[in-house]
Amino acid sequence: MANDNTEIDAGIFKELGELSPGAVISEQGLAKIFSRHKVSIKRAVERGELPPSVRLLGEPVWTIKSLQDHLNKRMEAAQKEADRMKEKINKLSV
């Protein structure tokens, strides 16, 4: 039996992936998708885990594309860092 977190995690990616790149999602919408409080979304933005929002009718919103682009950039940076670390370890072990 899968634990609840696995099911939630799978749902997050599926739900975001099903929305069109131009779709606009609110802070409340992200909080619902990630099963978090709105404050957690604000903190994720402060930590750089989510991109900055823009205001629409007084509410913070994102496009799905901006979220995907931000995540892709973070993943590329993490891969580069992992590659640098691997190279450094290889040099030290020779």
Number of C-alpha atoms within 10 A of each C-alpha: 3 6 7 8 9 10 10 14 13 10 14 16 12 12 11 19 12 9 14 11 15 11 11 15 17 18 19 17 13 19 16 13 17 19 13 12 13 17 12 15 18 18 12 14 14 12 10 12 15 19 17 17 18 13 11 11 7 7 11 15 19 21 18 19 16 17 18 16 14 17 15 12 11 15 12 12 12 12 12 12 12 12 12 12 12 12 12 11 11 10 9 8 7 5
